[in-house]
Every structure is written in C-alpha cells, then in structure tokens.
Amino acid sequence: MLQVVFRALGPLEIGVAGRPVPLQGARQRTIMSMLLLSPNRAVSVDALADAVWQGRPPATCRNQIAICVSALRKTFKTEAGVDRLIVTSHPGYLLDAAEHRIDTVEFEALVARAREAARAGRAEQACARYQEALALWRGPALEGVTAERVEAEAARLTELRLTAYEEHAGIRLELGQHRELVGELTTFFRDHPLREQATAHLMLAQYRSGRRAEALETYREWHGLLAEELGIAPGPRLRELHEAVLNDAPGLGAPGESVTLAPVTAALSQLPPDAAAFTGRRTELDQLDRLLVKLGGTALPVASISGSGGVGKTALAVHWAHQVGERFPDGRLFADLRGYDEQEDPHRPGAVLDRFLRALGVPGRQIPSEQHERTALFRSLLDGRRVLIVLDNARSFQQIGPLLPGSGRCCVLITSRDGLGGALAGDYAFVPLHLGPLGRDEAVELLARVAGSERLAADPEGTARLAELCDCLPLALRIAGGRLAAKPHWPVRSLVTRLEDGQRRLDELSPGGRGVRAGFGLSYRDLPATAARMFRLLGLLDLPEFAAWTGAALLDTSPTDAEDLIEQLVDARLLEPLGADAGPVRYRFQNLLRLFARERARAEDSEEERRAAVYRAYGAWLGLAGEAHRRLHGGEHGDVHGPARVHPLPADSVEDLLADPLTWFESERAAIAGLVDQAVQEGEPELACDLMTAGVTLFHDGEGQEDWHLCG
C-alpha cells in the first residue's frame, strides 16, 4: 500500500509516489473535498448531496453519491493499492487518513507547534514552524470547487492562513526583521486592508525602518478605509500605537521587541445594536434583573432564555444587556454560537475563546492552542472583573461550558431553543426563563412601532386580527409590520386578507426564503425521523388541543411511545404543553406551526399515508366514545355508517382514559367539534355525522335531552 498525499491548500491535488491521481469531473472533486475537509469523521450522505447539487439534490441523489464513492474507491485501489481509504460510516462516509498525508492537517499542526514555541520564548523555532506552515499554501484553498459547503470551509482555512501570517510577522518583528517585512506587509495590507493586527505590524515595521511618515500615512489610510467601508473608527489599541509613533515613544525603536497592544476592557462592548422596536417583556426583564442581585457571590450568575424560533430570545437578551451595560464596566462580550444555523456548523468553543481573548487584548501568538488552556487563560483574565457575556444561539452545554468564567462578579446570558437548565441548575446562580409569544396588547404595540401607530389605530379590529394571525410571534409581527411599512397604500385589511389564506400565510411571512418558515425549519431539521413524522401528522388535525393518545392513533403506535415522541416536540419548542390537574397532559400547536407541519406532511407523506393517519385518529375517537357510552348507559354504541372504522387503543390506556367517561368527553368536546368541522370541510359528511352521533349519544342531560344537536 502506497501513501496518498492530499493537497487542499490551493487547487485540489492528490498524488501517489509523485504521480497525480486523476479525478473524473466536478462531482468527484466535490465529494473528495467534503471528505478531505473532515478527515476521520463521517460526512453524511445528505451533506454530500447538498454540496454536489447546491441544495437541490434529485430523488436519486443517494444512489448517485454511492456510485461516485464506488468510483473513487476503485481509483485509489488502482493507483495506490488502498482498500479502506473511503469507509462507509453512518450516516455516510469518512476518509480514513491514518496512513496518509493531508496538507490542511499538517498546516494546522505546524501552526500549533509554532504558537507553542512562541509561548515558550523560542522565537526562531516559532518562526521556522510558521514558515513551514505558510509554505504549504499554493493558492486559494480548494480553488475551483464551487460547492457552498466547501467554500465555507475554505474561507475558514483562509482565515487561519491570514492569522498565521500575522503571527509570523509579529515573531519576525521580534527578531529584528522589520526591513524585510515592509514590502511584504505593504502588499498584505493592500490585499487585506481591514485587518487591524497586520496594519499595526506594518506601521511598526515602517517606523523601525526609519519611515515614520509612511507609518503615519498607513494609519490615516486605514482610518479612512474603516470609515468608508464600515462606518467606524479605529479601535483603542491601534490608536495607542498611532499616538506612540507620533510621540516617538522609546519602546517602539527597540529592534528586538514587538509592540504590546494593551488589553482593552473598559470600553469593550461587542453587543449588537438594541432593537428600536423592542416591545413588552416587562415580566421577563424583571426576572433577568435577578441576576444583578446575585453578582459578587460565590456562584456565577447565569440566565438561560429558551423558546421557539422567532419568539425574540436574542432581542430580549440584547435589550437587557444594553439596559444593564453600565453595571459591567470591564466589558460586554457577545458571540453568536450558530447552534441552529442552516449554513454552517455550530461554532466550537475554542474558536470563540480565541476571539474573546483577542478582544480582551491578548496577542495572537500568546493564545494557547489547546482549548482547556484557552479556558484557563480566559478565566484568569476575568477573575475579579465585572464582564457581561452573552452567548446567543447555544446548542448544548458542551458548547458553552468552556466559555463560562469562574468569577461571580461576571454574568452570563444564554439564548437557546433547548432548555439548558438540567446542565446549569445547581452549579450556578441560575435563572431559567422560557419565552412564549407576546400578549395581545404587546403584539399590537409591536406592530404599531414597526408600521406606524396612526395607521393601525384607524382599524383596531383589523390590527387585532393581524396580531392573531401572526400568533403574536415577534418575528412574524416584525415581518407583517415591515410589509405594511413598505406598502403605505395598503390598509391593514389587505394584509389580513392575505394571511387569512392558510395556503399562503407562511409565504407572506417568509420573505426571501427566510423569516418564519426558515426559523421553524431549523428546529424541524434536527428532529429524529419518527418525531418529525409525528409532528407532520399532528398538523393534519384541526384541534385546539389534544392528548398523547391522539398521536398514538395517528402514528399507529403505543400511547407511551407517542408521548415520548410528543415530548421531543415539546423540547424542540414545536408544541406547547398545557398540563392538567387530573388526567393526561394535553398539548397544542401555535397556528403557524400547525400550518408548517401540514406543509411538511404534504411534501413528505403521500396522500394515502395522510388519509390513513387521519382515519385512524377519527376511529380512535369513535372507539373511545362508543366505550364511554357503553360504560354510562350499557348496550352498544350507535351505528357507525361512515367510512371510518373504529381504531382500538390498548385496553390499559382505554381504562385510564375512561375512568370517568363524562370527564373524558368534556376534555375532548372541543376536539370532536373541531374534527366534525374538518370532516365537513374535507368533503366527508358521513364521517362528520359519525363523530356527531358519537358525541350526541354519549352526552345528554338527566332527562335524556341531547346537549348537542349536530346531525340533522
């Protein structure tokens, strides 16, 4: 077996014993690139298909991926005698690179060794390792492979390269190589004009080379670029260097020393802008204020804001952070952890720590390569300081644990779709906060702030209906208000009419493929397959609320298994539990989520599957109603003359549900009425009559008069 050499730091090249290994076509190059970027880790077939077909894979994509992988295996067998280079590993394939060379892996290893040498004071050794690492680059990473997923990873590698170059330049300045660096850094500055560290290195190299006027001109040029491109001024660290050059500070001229950029904490604030239309949430803001009471204690104050997509978690966190910012004079750090991002993987704690440490003034070459060492340095820097840390879109405790400081003088605010209380409670001064939709008055107020209060005040009924159609969900309300603001000639009723059409409501609230549908889709995407099917089938029923046995009938599974699946939907914030004083827990959909579930059902389940599931649900209600009637009045239930057959539930479940038949019926009265209406609307009058009869024959007053008059 020969060693295979993979080169991704430039156009994709594969070689064996000095000979190139040919790849056939763009598809093989894309798949090979995806595997190469995650060596020794499984890459799912879905991810490969998404990369190859740019997010629009055909129905036969899995077979085509398998054929392509088979061809690659044959190529490596022929060229290198390798049998197990590409290995099948659930949920896809992995590149087993143990015996082979990959330039991306070698690059990152060399950079880590260079940083380790720099921290140990071995500048010449660090310089040599950086030089080796940068020499591996032959051009833009994976140049010519146009898949979005590959381009995103290539961008990450490019950022690593630029950072490594800046660190290398800093070491060379320490070694007195400023004259050699001026030309290099000038070219680098032209190619990457917004990089602060490289600008600082160039200014220092120019100053030490006797080009003080050029160093000042570099600063002026960079100042102008920042203002033009980003609308911001240079940061404190570069301003200090500029001031030092102006004043010919003695330390700048020492040929063996690099500039030390002082840590910036007093003015440090990474918070995004506060939302101008932020509305309501008074109760939640008061709960967050409890964190301030816990400051200075032995336990770190931590709050977790959880809730469904679009409910306003980030807006609440940022708004509160701005309100209390003065309580944290040593800085406000912010990181979007991308826990539920559609385009990229969740951000790793080590990468976030790198950004935080740089923001706190730690030079890049002094940042440890190991994550646990970065955490230790981060906690040491924050010890005794008052810093607020906002961690947005967290996926798990594993993602946030290394980012938590050890000082009770700091405070951490986390947003997540999943509740993280199980991992945080007990070890921290923890404030859990579950965010739901706005109240009706708050929803109307938010619409007014976005679209204009005078306009909405002219039609209060239409405005209230608009808020209802948006489920009082802040994201939907902002989009609806934005639509009205962009259409000043529309009365409120125009948008209400559009949203009342259930077939297009999600379209109206999902402009540009984003908005409400995309937010729901991120939660749905991560569901296990069976839980996703439960979500879709539940959405087929027009029910104000329901119990877990309804899901059991739809999915044709046991009530216990159904409840487990439904609770997964609750954890994903796709269903809301109502609780119960007695009897089974009941659940409900937000209307927009029901529309989304129904949309996914139509896209992923056949009409036959959908129809069978709904009939099982109808049959379960008929069966329970008949048994309730028998227990109350004896005899058999009335005729079932429609197309639905009784769907029996397990005997022990029936016994639990019908311990008090009338209580059961009262809990299901609204559900049966909703199903009757749905059956009529779907052209099933006989089925509707069966359900009406079930209710009528079961529930009557003491004199035998029917309480319902449903069938005529």
C-alpha positions in Angstrom: 0.0 0.0 0.0 1.4 3.4 -1.0 0.9 6.7 0.9 -1.6 9.1 -0.6 -0.9 12.8 -0.4 -3.8 15.2 -0.4 -3.3 18.9 -1.1 -6.3 21.2 -0.5 -4.3 24.5 0.2 -4.7 25.6 -3.4 -6.4 23.7 -6.2 -7.3 20.1 -5.1 -4.4 17.8 -5.9 -4.0 14.1 -5.0 -0.7 12.2 -5.5 0.8 8.8 -5.0 4.6 8.3 -5.2 5.0 11.5 -7.2 2.2 10.6 -9.6 -1.1 12.6 -9.8 -4.3 10.7 -9.0 -6.9 11.7 -11.6 -10.5 12.6 -10.5 -13.3 12.4 -13.0 -15.4 15.5 -13.1 -16.7 18.1 -10.7 -18.9 15.7 -8.8 -15.9 13.5 -7.7 -13.9 16.6 -6.8 -16.7 18.0 -4.6 -17.2 14.7 -2.8 -13.5 14.3 -2.3 -13.2 17.8 -1.0 -16.0 17.3 1.5 -14.4 14.1 2.9 -10.9 15.7 2.9 -12.2 18.7 5.0 -13.4 16.3 7.7 -10.7 13.6 7.8 -11.5 10.6 10.1 -15.0 12.0 10.7 -18.2 10.7 9.0 -19.8 13.1 6.5 -23.5 12.4 5.9 -24.9 11.5 2.6 -27.3 14.4 2.9 -24.3 16.8 3.4 -22.6 15.3 0.3 -25.7 15.6 -1.8 -26.3 19.2 -0.6 -22.8 20.1 -1.7 -22.9 18.3 -5.0 -26.3 19.7 -6.1 -26.1 23.1 -4.3 -29.0 22.4 -2.0 -31.3 20.9 -4.7 -30.5 17.2 -4.8 -32.5 14.9 -7.1 -34.6 12.0 -5.8 -31.8 9.6 -6.9 -29.0 11.5 -5.1 -28.2 8.7 -2.6 -27.6 6.2 -5.5 -25.6 8.7 -7.4 -23.4 9.5 -4.4 -22.9 5.8 -3.8 -21.8 5.3 -7.4 -19.4 8.2 -7.2 -17.9 6.9 -4.0 -17.5 3.5 -5.5 -15.6 5.0 -8.5 -13.3 6.9 -6.1 -12.6 3.7 -4.2 -11.7 1.9 -7.4 -9.4 4.8 -8.4 -7.5 4.6 -5.1 -7.3 0.8 -5.3 -5.8 1.1 -8.8 -3.4 4.0 -8.1 -2.2 3.2 -4.6 -3.4 -0.3 -3.7 -5.6 1.2 -0.9 -8.7 -0.7 0.1 -10.1 1.2 3.0 -9.4 4.9 2.3 -13.1 5.9 2.0 -15.1 3.9 4.6 -18.8 3.6 4.9 -19.7 5.1 8.3 -23.2 6.1 9.4 -24.7 8.4 8.3 -22.4 8.5 5.3 -18.7 8.1 4.6 -15.4 9.0 6.1 -11.8 9.4 4.8 -9.6 7.2 6.9 -6.4 9.3 6.7 -4.4 7.5 9.4 -1.6 6.3 7.0 -1.8 9.3 4.6 -0.8 13.0 4.4 -3.2 15.9 4.2 -1.7 19.4 3.9 -4.6 21.1 5.9 -3.9 18.8 8.8 -0.1 19.4 8.5 -0.7 23.2 8.3 -2.8 23.4 11.5 -0.3 21.1 13.3 2.6 23.3 12.3 0.8 26.5 13.4 0.1 24.9 16.8 3.7 24.0 17.2 4.8 27.5 16.2 2.5 29.0 18.8 3.7 26.6 21.5 7.3 27.6 20.6 6.4 31.3 20.7 4.8 31.0 24.2 8.0 29.3 25.4 10.1 32.1 24.2 11.7 30.2 21.3 11.2 32.8 18.7 13.5 31.4 16.0 11.9 28.0 16.3 8.4 29.5 16.1 9.4 31.5 13.0 10.6 28.3 11.3 7.4 26.4 12.0 5.3 29.3 10.8 7.4 29.5 7.6 6.9 25.7 7.0 3.1 26.1 7.6 2.7 29.0 5.2 4.8 27.4 2.5 2.2 24.6 2.2 -0.2 27.1 0.5 -0.3 27.1 -3.3 -3.2 29.5 -3.8 -6.8 29.8 -2.5 -7.9 26.7 -0.6 -9.7 24.2 -2.9 -9.7 26.7 -5.7 -12.2 25.6 -8.4 -14.5 23.6 -6.2 -17.7 25.8 -6.2 -19.9 23.9 -3.7 -21.1 26.3 -1.0 -20.3 24.0 1.9 -16.7 23.6 0.5 -16.4 27.3 0.0 -17.4 28.0 3.6 -14.7 25.6 5.0 -12.2 27.1 2.5 -13.0 30.5 3.9 -12.2 29.2 7.4 -8.9 27.9 6.2 -8.1 31.2 4.6 -8.8 33.0 7.9 -6.4 30.6 9.6 -3.8 31.4 7.0 -4.1 35.2 7.4 -4.0 34.9 11.2 -0.9 32.6 11.0 0.8 35.2 8.7 0.1 38.0 11.1 1.5 35.9 14.0 4.6 35.0 11.9 5.1 38.7 11.1 4.9 39.5 14.8 7.7 37.0 15.6 9.8 38.3 12.7 9.5 41.8 14.2 10.8 40.4 17.5 13.8 39.0 15.6 14.6 42.4 14.1 13.4 41.6 10.5 11.5 44.8 10.1 13.2 46.0 6.9 12.4 42.7 5.1 8.8 42.9 6.3 7.9 46.3 5.0 7.4 45.2 1.4 5.6 42.0 2.4 3.3 43.8 4.8 2.6 46.6 2.3 1.3 44.0 -0.2 -0.6 42.2 2.5 -2.2 45.5 3.6 -3.3 46.2 0.0 -4.9 42.7 -0.3 -6.5 42.7 3.2 -7.0 46.3 4.2 -9.3 45.8 7.1 -7.1 43.6 9.3 -6.0 45.6 12.4 -3.1 43.4 13.5 -1.5 43.4 10.1 -1.9 47.2 10.0 -0.2 47.5 13.4 2.7 45.3 12.2 3.1 47.4 9.0 3.2 50.6 11.0 5.8 49.3 13.4 8.0 47.8 10.6 7.8 51.2 8.8 8.7 53.1 11.9 11.6 50.8 12.8 12.9 51.1 9.2 13.1 54.9 9.6 9.8 55.5 7.7 7.9 57.4 10.3 5.9 59.5 7.8 4.8 56.3 6.0 3.7 54.7 9.3 1.5 57.7 10.0 0.2 57.7 6.4 -0.7 54.0 6.8 -2.7 54.8 9.8 -4.5 57.7 8.0 -5.3 55.4 5.1 -6.6 52.7 7.3 -8.7 55.2 9.3 -10.3 56.3 6.0 -11.0 52.8 4.9 -12.7 51.9 8.1 -14.9 55.0 7.9 -15.8 54.3 4.3 -16.3 50.6 4.4 -17.7 50.0 7.9 -18.6 53.5 9.3 -16.4 53.0 12.4 -13.3 54.5 13.9 -10.0 52.6 14.6 -10.0 50.6 17.9 -8.2 51.8 21.0 -5.2 49.5 20.5 -4.3 51.0 17.1 -5.0 54.5 18.3 -2.4 53.9 21.1 0.2 52.8 18.5 -0.5 55.8 16.4 0.0 58.1 19.4 3.2 56.3 20.2 4.5 56.8 16.6 3.5 60.5 16.8 5.4 60.9 20.0 8.4 58.7 19.1 7.8 56.6 22.2 11.2 55.0 23.2 9.9 51.4 23.2 9.0 51.5 19.5 12.6 51.7 18.4 13.9 48.6 20.2 14.7 46.2 17.4 14.2 43.1 19.5 10.8 44.0 20.8 7.4 43.9 19.3 4.7 46.4 20.1 2.5 45.3 23.0 -1.1 46.3 22.4 -2.7 47.0 25.8 -5.7 45.0 26.8 -9.0 46.9 26.2 -11.7 46.2 28.6 -13.2 49.4 30.0 -14.7 50.4 26.6 -15.1 46.9 25.2 -18.6 46.2 24.0 -19.4 43.6 21.4 -23.2 43.8 21.8 -25.3 44.1 18.6 -27.5 47.2 18.3 -30.6 47.3 20.5 -33.8 46.7 18.6 -35.6 50.1 18.1 -39.0 48.4 18.1 -38.4 46.2 21.2 -41.8 45.9 23.0 -43.1 44.4 26.2 -41.4 41.6 28.1 -41.6 43.5 31.4 -42.0 40.3 33.4 -39.1 38.7 31.7 -36.9 41.7 32.2 -37.7 41.8 35.9 -36.7 38.1 36.1 -33.4 38.9 34.4 -32.8 41.6 36.9 -32.5 38.9 39.5 -29.0 38.2 38.0 -27.8 41.6 39.3 -28.7 40.7 42.8 -26.5 37.6 42.5 -23.4 39.5 41.3 -20.4 39.2 43.6 -21.5 36.0 45.2 -19.5 32.7 45.1 -21.6 31.3 42.3 -21.5 32.6 38.7 -24.9 34.3 37.8 -26.2 32.6 34.6 -29.6 33.0 32.9 -30.9 30.8 30.1 -33.6 32.2 27.7 -35.2 29.4 25.8 -38.1 29.3 23.3 -39.1 28.6 19.8 -37.6 30.2 16.7 -38.8 33.7 16.1 -40.0 34.3 19.7 -37.5 37.0 20.3 -34.8 35.4 22.5 -31.9 37.3 21.1 -33.8 40.6 21.1 -34.6 40.2 24.8 -31.0 39.3 25.7 -29.5 42.2 23.8 -32.1 44.7 25.1 -31.4 43.7 28.7 -27.7 43.7 28.1 -27.9 47.3 26.9 -30.1 48.3 29.8 -27.6 47.0 32.4 -24.4 47.6 30.5 -23.1 50.2 32.9 -23.1 47.5 35.7 -20.3 45.8 33.7 -17.6 48.4 33.3 -14.9 45.9 32.3 -16.7 44.8 29.1 -19.6 43.2 27.3 -18.7 40.2 25.2 -21.1 38.7 22.6 -20.9 35.6 20.5 -23.4 34.0 18.1 -22.6 30.3 18.6 -24.6 29.3 15.4 -26.2 26.4 17.2 -29.0 26.2 14.8 -27.5 27.8 11.7 -28.6 26.4 8.3 -25.4 27.3 6.5 -22.6 26.3 8.9 -21.8 24.1 11.9 -22.1 25.3 15.5 -19.1 27.4 16.5 -16.6 25.5 18.5 -15.7 26.8 22.0 -12.1 27.0 21.2 -12.7 29.4 18.2 -15.0 31.6 20.4 -12.4 31.7 23.1 -9.8 32.8 20.6 -12.0 35.7 19.6 -12.8 36.7 23.2 -9.1 36.6 24.2 -8.1 38.8 21.2 -10.9 41.2 22.1 -9.5 41.3 25.7 -6.1 42.3 24.4 -4.2 39.0 24.2 -1.8 39.0 21.2 -2.5 36.1 18.9 0.8 34.4 19.5 0.1 34.3 23.2 -3.2 32.4 22.8 -2.8 28.7 23.7 -3.6 26.1 21.1 -5.4 23.8 23.4 -9.0 24.6 24.3 -8.6 23.9 28.0 -5.6 26.2 28.2 -7.6 28.9 26.5 -10.4 28.5 29.0 -8.0 28.7 31.9 -6.4 31.9 30.4 -9.9 33.4 29.8 -11.0 32.8 33.4 -7.7 34.2 34.7 -8.2 37.4 32.8 -11.8 37.8 34.0 -11.1 37.0 37.6 -12.2 39.9 39.8 -13.6 41.8 36.8 -17.2 42.7 36.0 -17.9 41.4 32.5 -21.2 40.5 30.9 -21.1 37.6 28.4 -24.0 37.0 26.0 -23.9 33.6 24.3 -26.5 33.6 21.6 -28.0 30.5 19.9 -26.3 27.9 22.0 -26.9 24.3 21.1 -25.7 22.4 24.2 -23.9 22.7 27.5 -20.8 21.2 25.8 -20.7 24.3 23.6 -21.0 26.9 26.4 -19.2 25.2 29.3 -15.7 26.2 28.3 -16.9 29.8 27.9 -18.2 30.3 31.4 -15.9 32.4 33.7 -15.1 31.3 37.2 -15.8 34.6 38.9 -19.2 35.5 40.4 -18.5 39.2 39.6 -19.2 38.3 35.9 -22.6 37.4 34.5 -23.6 35.1 31.6 -26.8 35.3 29.5 -27.5 32.4 27.2 -30.2 32.0 24.5 -31.1 28.6 23.1 -34.1 26.8 21.6 -33.4 23.9 24.0 -33.7 24.3 27.7 -30.3 24.0 29.3 -31.5 24.1 32.9 -30.6 20.5 33.6 -26.9 21.2 33.0 -26.9 24.7 34.7 -29.1 24.3 37.7 -27.2 23.5 40.9 -23.7 24.6 39.9 -24.5 28.3 39.1 -26.7 31.1 40.4 -29.2 30.1 37.7 -32.2 32.0 36.4 -34.2 29.9 33.8 -36.5 31.8 31.5 -38.9 30.3 28.9 -40.1 32.8 26.3 -43.5 32.5 24.8 -45.4 34.7 22.3 -46.2 38.3 23.2 -49.5 39.2 24.9 -52.2 40.5 22.5 -51.7 44.2 23.6 -47.9 43.9 23.3 -48.3 42.3 19.9 -50.4 45.2 18.7 -47.9 47.7 20.2 -45.0 46.0 18.3 -47.0 46.2 15.0 -47.6 49.9 15.7 -43.9 50.6 16.3 -42.9 49.0 13.1 -45.8 50.1 10.8 -46.9 53.3 12.4 -49.4 53.8 15.2 -51.8 56.2 13.5 -52.3 53.8 10.6 -53.1 50.9 12.8 -55.3 52.9 15.2 -57.6 53.5 12.2 -58.5 49.8 12.2 -58.2 48.3 15.7 -60.2 45.2 14.8 -58.1 44.5 11.7 -54.9 45.1 13.7 -56.0 42.7 16.5 -56.8 40.1 13.8 -53.4 40.7 12.2 -51.7 40.0 15.6 -53.7 36.9 16.0 -52.8 35.6 12.5 -49.1 36.1 13.4 -49.6 34.0 16.6 -48.3 37.1 18.5 -44.8 35.8 17.5 -42.3 38.7 17.4 -40.6 37.6 14.2 -43.9 37.2 12.4 -45.1 40.6 13.8 -42.0 42.4 12.6 -42.3 40.9 9.2 -46.0 41.8 9.0 -45.3 45.3 10.3 -42.5 45.7 7.8 -44.8 44.6 4.9 -47.3 47.4 5.9 -44.5 49.9 6.3 -43.2 49.1 2.8 -46.8 49.4 1.4 -48.1 52.7 2.8 -51.1 52.5 0.4 -52.3 49.2 1.8 -55.0 49.3 4.5 -54.4 46.8 7.4 -57.2 44.6 6.0 -55.2 44.0 2.8 -52.5 42.1 4.7 -55.1 40.4 7.0 -56.9 39.1 3.9 -53.6 37.6 2.6 -52.7 36.0 5.9 -56.2 34.5 6.4 -55.5 32.3 3.4 -53.8 29.4 5.2 -52.2 28.2 1.9 -50.1 31.4 1.6 -49.7 32.6 5.2 -46.2 31.1 5.6 -45.2 32.5 2.2 -46.3 36.0 3.3 -44.3 35.8 6.5 -41.2 34.2 4.9 -39.8 36.8 2.6 -36.7 35.9 0.6 -36.8 32.3 1.8 -36.1 33.4 5.4 -38.5 34.5 8.1 -41.0 32.3 9.9 -40.7 29.2 7.7 -36.9 29.2 7.9 -37.0 29.6 11.6 -39.3 26.6 12.1 -37.3 24.6 9.6 -34.2 24.8 11.7 -36.0 23.2 14.6 -37.7 20.6 12.4 -34.5 19.7 10.6 -32.9 18.3 13.8 -35.8 16.1 14.8 -35.3 12.3 14.7 -37.3 10.8 11.8 -40.1 9.3 13.8 -40.6 12.5 15.9 -40.7 14.5 12.6 -43.4 12.2 11.3 -45.4 12.7 14.5 -45.1 16.4 14.1 -46.3 16.3 10.5 -49.3 14.0 11.2 -50.4 16.0 14.2 -50.5 19.0 12.0 -53.2 17.4 9.8 -55.8 17.7 12.5 -57.7 20.9 13.3 -57.6 20.6 17.0 -57.4 23.3 19.6 -55.6 20.8 21.9 -55.1 17.1 22.2 -53.7 14.3 24.4 -50.8 11.9 23.6 -53.2 9.1 22.6 -54.2 11.2 19.6 -50.6 10.9 18.4 -50.7 7.1 19.1 -53.6 6.7 16.7 -52.1 8.9 14.0 -48.8 7.1 14.1 -50.3 3.7 14.9 -48.0 3.2 17.9 -48.4 2.8 21.6 -49.6 5.8 23.7 -46.4 5.6 25.8 -44.2 5.8 22.7 -46.4 8.5 21.3 -46.0 10.6 24.4 -42.2 10.2 24.2 -42.2 11.5 20.7 -44.6 14.4 21.5 -42.3 15.4 24.4 -39.4 15.5 21.9 -41.5 18.1 20.0 -42.1 20.0 23.2 -38.3 20.0 23.9 -37.8 21.3 20.3 -40.4 24.1 21.0 -42.6 22.8 18.3 -45.5 22.0 20.6 -46.8 23.6 23.8 -47.8 21.5 26.8 -50.9 22.7 28.7 -50.7 20.4 31.7 -53.7 19.0 33.5 -54.9 18.9 37.1 -56.1 15.4 36.5 -55.9 13.0 33.6 -53.3 13.1 30.7 -51.3 16.1 29.8 -52.7 17.9 26.8 -50.8 19.8 24.1 -51.5 22.4 21.4 -49.9 23.9 18.3 -49.4 27.6 17.5 -51.4 28.1 14.3 -48.3 29.0 12.3 -46.5 25.8 13.4 -49.6 23.7 12.5 -49.5 25.3 9.0 -45.8 24.4 8.8 -46.4 20.8 10.0 -49.2 20.4 7.4 -47.0 21.8 4.7 -44.2 19.3 5.6 -46.8 16.5 5.6 -47.9 17.3 2.1 -44.3 17.5 0.9 -43.0 14.3 2.6 -46.0 12.0 3.1 -48.2 10.5 0.4 -51.9 11.4 0.2 -52.7 7.7 1.1 -50.5 7.9 4.2 -52.0 11.2 5.3 -55.5 9.9 4.8 -54.9 6.6 6.7 -53.4 8.5 9.6 -56.4 10.9 9.9 -58.9 8.0 9.6 -57.1 6.2 12.5 -57.5 9.3 14.6 -61.2 9.6 13.7 -61.5 5.9 14.5 -59.8 6.3 17.9 -62.3 9.0 18.9 -65.2 6.8 17.7 -63.9 3.8 19.6 -63.4 5.8 22.9 -66.8 7.5 22.5 -68.5 4.1 22.0 -66.8 2.6 25.0 -67.7 5.6 27.1 -71.4 5.3 26.0 -71.4 1.6 27.0 -70.0 2.3 30.4 -72.5 5.0 31.1 -75.6 3.6 29.5 -74.9 -0.1 28.7 -75.6 -1.7 25.3 -73.8 -0.9 22.1 -72.8 2.4 20.6 -74.9 3.8 17.8 -74.4 2.8 14.2 -71.2 3.8 12.5 -72.3 4.1 8.9 -69.5 6.2 7.5 -66.1 5.2 6.0 -64.2 5.4 9.3 -63.6 2.2 11.2 -63.0 2.1 15.0 -59.3 2.2 15.8 -58.8 0.4 19.1 -56.3 1.6 21.7 -54.6 -0.7 24.2 -57.0 -1.8 26.9 -54.9 -0.4 29.8 -54.9 3.0 28.0 -58.7 2.9 27.5 -59.1 2.0 31.2 -57.1 5.0 32.3 -58.7 7.4 29.8 -62.3 6.4 30.6 -62.1 6.0 34.4 -64.7 8.9 34.3 -66.3 8.8 30.9 -68.0 12.2 31.2 -64.8 13.9 32.3 -63.1 12.4 29.3 -65.8 13.6 27.0 -65.7 17.1 28.4 -61.9 17.2 27.8 -62.5 16.1 24.2 -65.6 18.1 23.4 -63.8 20.9 21.6 -61.6 18.4 19.8 -64.6 16.5 18.5 -66.3 19.7 17.4 -63.1 20.6 15.5 -62.9 17.2 13.8 -66.5 17.5 12.8 -65.8 20.8 11.1 -62.7 19.5 9.5 -64.5 16.4 8.1 -67.2 18.6 6.6 -64.7 20.9 5.0 -62.8 18.0 3.5 -66.0 16.6 1.9 -66.6 13.7 4.4 -70.2 14.3 5.6 -70.7 10.7 6.7 -67.6 10.8 8.7 -68.7 14.1 10.3 -72.0 12.6 11.1 -70.4 9.6 12.8 -68.4 11.9 15.1 -71.5 14.0 15.8 -73.5 10.9 16.7 -70.7 9.7 19.0 -71.0 12.9 20.9 -74.8 13.1 20.9 -75.4 9.5 22.0 -72.8 9.9 24.8 -73.6 13.3 26.3 -77.2 14.2 27.2 -78.8 15.7 30.3 -80.5 13.8 33.0 -83.9 13.8 31.2 -82.4 12.3 28.0 -82.4 15.6 26.0 -79.3 15.8 23.8 -77.0 18.6 24.7 -75.7 18.7 21.1 -77.8 18.9 18.0 -75.2 18.1 15.5 -76.7 15.9 12.8 -79.9 16.6 11.0 
